[in-house]
Amino acid sequence: TIVRHPVGILEGDSGLPMGVWVDRDGFHLDGVFVALLSSNSQLTKRRERLLRTWGKHVRELWTFVGDEAPAYTEYEKQIVSRREQIMQLPMQDSYHELWRKSLLSLMAVCTHQLQTKFKWFVKADDDTFVVTYNLDNLLKKYDHEQVWYMGGELTGLEHLKSDFLYASGALWILSRGAMKRLCE
């Protein structure tokens, strides 16, 4: 089942005015795995910013990059634990290869048997901001054992006659049910 949310799938689900970010100490997204797609040229600066904001509310966040992954910054050394790791993918970092990076990150989830451990799988770009409180409220509305895709839909490619014209945009979400089917 596809959940289509036009612009800003996470905006407004908390009952708060748009643009209000709830940063609650101790709040964590339980059962959510985040695959953060980045590049070596942007990784250090953007990942540190992300870990200081919405990333601190995520229990399991893996960063996927091509080429060679850079070392951690001093700040990252203080907060990085088993919940966050950098996965180097066998590919060049390139805008034209983003589809491959998304595919390889999904394959890593299957390889590490994560589809049985988490309820939801979020793919986010390194320049995406997530209001974690709103995301939590959104995900509570859906059964994670069912097959769900939440995110953008590619348009203008109807001539490809494909059933899989999704997985576009800075963020998309798959349920455990969807990940299990992908990993079969």
ABEGO torsion letter per residue (X at the ends): XBBBBBBGAABGAAGBBBGBBBBBBGBBBBGBBBBBBBBAAAAAAAAAAAAABAAAABABBBBBBBEBBBBBBAAAAAABBAABBBBBBBBBBBAAAAAAAAAAAAAAAAAAGAAAABABBBBBBAABBBBAAAAAAAAAABBAABBBBBEBBBBGAAAAGBABABGBEABBBBBAAAAAAAAX
